[in-house]
Amino acid sequence: MEKHRLHGTGPRYRKSGGRVVYAVEELKSWADQGLRTSTSDPGTGTVRPAHPARR
């Protein structure tokens, strides 16, 4: 998750003191972007890898 935060590819989060805190709804919403029903299902979204997007 740290790499996702660094590259901006992960779910939204909050900083509380020195801790990183995720709302369960944010985690679920982010994870659901990659939800599929089969290997042939193109889905509606993509969970991007934890590295900078290529330009």
C-alpha positions in Angstrom: 0.0 0.0 0.0 2.9 2.3 0.6 4.0 2.1 -3.0 0.4 2.7 -4.1 0.3 5.9 -2.0 3.7 7.0 -3.3 2.6 6.7 -7.0 -1.1 7.7 -6.5 -2.5 4.4 -7.7 -4.1 3.3 -4.5 -7.2 4.1 -2.5 -7.7 7.5 -0.8 -6.3 7.6 2.8 -6.0 9.9 5.7 -3.0 10.7 7.9 -3.7 10.7 11.6 -0.7 11.6 13.6 2.0 9.6 11.9 -0.3 6.8 10.9 -2.0 6.1 7.5 -5.6 5.3 7.9 -8.0 3.8 5.2 -11.8 3.9 5.4 -13.2 0.4 4.7 -15.4 1.9 2.1 -12.4 3.4 0.2 -10.6 0.1 0.3 -13.6 -1.8 -0.9 -14.3 0.7 -3.7 -10.7 0.6 -4.9 -10.5 -3.2 -4.8 -13.9 -3.5 -6.6 -12.4 -1.7 -9.6 -10.7 -5.0 -10.5 -13.7 -7.2 -9.8 -14.3 -9.8 -12.5 -16.6 -12.8 -12.9 -14.3 -14.9 -15.1 -11.0 -14.7 -17.0 -12.8 -13.5 -20.1 -14.7 -10.8 -18.3 -13.1 -7.4 -19.3 -14.7 -5.7 -16.3 -15.5 -2.1 -16.0 -12.3 -0.8 -14.3 -8.7 -1.6 -13.6 -6.6 -1.6 -10.4 -3.4 -0.2 -11.6 0.0 -1.6 -10.5 2.0 0.1 -7.8 4.4 1.9 -10.0 4.3 5.2 -11.9 2.1 5.3 -15.0 4.0 5.2 -18.2 3.7 8.3 -20.4 
